[in-house]
Amino acid sequence: MSNRHRWIPWLRSHESPADTGALEAVKDAQQGLSQAKAEQARAQQLARDLRAIRQKNHFSEAIAAAYRGEHP
């Protein structure tokens, strides 16, 4: 190695900063994916609950309309 390259840190190391950054990015992405998968079941349950509430509201509106003699 020449004297010129001795003072350039990324030429001395075996791992370049780009490799380190890429590895950190992959690690962060994997952690984010794990968190999203963990929250997916909760989000799906919430969506089912909201759908059931919406359907119950439409049902109660139809009953109220029928009680008033209106066509739903």
Backbone torsions as a table, in degrees:
resi	resn	phi	psi	omega
1	MET	NA	135.2	-179.0
2	SER	-79.5	166.4	178.6
3	ASN	-61.9	-32.3	-179.5
4	ARG	-63.1	-40.1	-178.2
5	HIS	-80.2	-15.9	-177.7
6	ARG	-64.7	-29.4	-176.5
7	TRP	-93.5	-0.9	177.8
8	ILE	-98.7	105.6	-172.1
9	PRO	-58.9	-38.9	-175.2
10	TRP	-72.8	-16.6	175.3
11	LEU	-83.3	-20.5	179.3
12	ARG	-84.1	-33.1	-174.9
13	SER	-80.7	160.7	178.9
14	HIS	-86.1	-17.6	-178.4
15	GLU	-120.3	124.9	-178.0
16	SER	-79.4	157.2	177.5
17	PRO	-59.5	-30.9	178.5
18	ALA	-65.0	-40.7	178.2
19	ASP	-63.3	-42.8	179.5
20	THR	-63.4	-44.4	178.7
21	GLY	-62.9	-40.0	179.6
22	ALA	-65.7	-41.5	179.1
23	LEU	-64.2	-39.5	178.3
24	GLU	-66.8	-38.7	179.3
25	ALA	-64.8	-41.9	177.9
26	VAL	-64.3	-42.3	178.8
27	LYS	-61.8	-45.1	178.4
28	ASP	-62.4	-41.6	179.9
29	ALA	-64.2	-40.6	179.0
30	GLN	-66.1	-38.5	177.2
31	GLN	-65.9	-41.7	177.7
32	GLY	-63.0	-40.4	178.4
33	LEU	-65.3	-41.2	177.9
34	SER	-62.2	-42.0	178.7
35	GLN	-65.8	-40.8	179.7
36	ALA	-64.3	-41.7	178.2
37	LYS	-64.7	-37.9	179.8
38	ALA	-66.7	-35.5	-179.0
39	GLU	-85.6	-11.1	-176.2
40	GLN	-63.7	-43.2	-179.1
41	ALA	-62.6	-41.2	178.8
42	ARG	-64.8	-41.9	179.3
43	ALA	-65.1	-39.5	178.7
44	GLN	-66.4	-40.0	177.9
45	GLN	-64.5	-41.1	177.7
46	LEU	-62.6	-41.8	178.4
47	ALA	-63.2	-41.4	177.3
48	ARG	-63.1	-42.6	179.6
49	ASP	-63.4	-43.9	178.7
50	LEU	-64.7	-38.4	177.5
51	ARG	-63.3	-42.5	179.2
52	ALA	-63.8	-41.4	178.2
53	ILE	-62.4	-43.6	179.6
54	ARG	-61.9	-43.1	179.6
55	GLN	-65.8	-39.5	177.6
56	LYS	-63.2	-39.5	178.9
57	ASN	-63.6	-41.7	177.9
58	HIS	-66.1	-37.9	179.6
59	PHE	-64.5	-44.5	-179.6
60	SER	-67.0	-33.9	176.1
61	GLU	-65.4	-39.8	179.0
62	ALA	-66.2	-39.0	178.3
63	ILE	-65.8	-44.1	179.3
64	ALA	-62.1	-40.6	178.5
65	ALA	-65.4	-41.7	177.8
66	ALA	-65.0	-38.0	179.5
67	TYR	-65.1	-35.8	178.4
68	ARG	-80.6	-6.4	-179.8
69	GLY	87.8	13.2	179.2
70	GLU	-93.7	156.1	175.8
71	HIS	-87.8	130.2	-179.8
72	PRO	-69.9	NA	NA
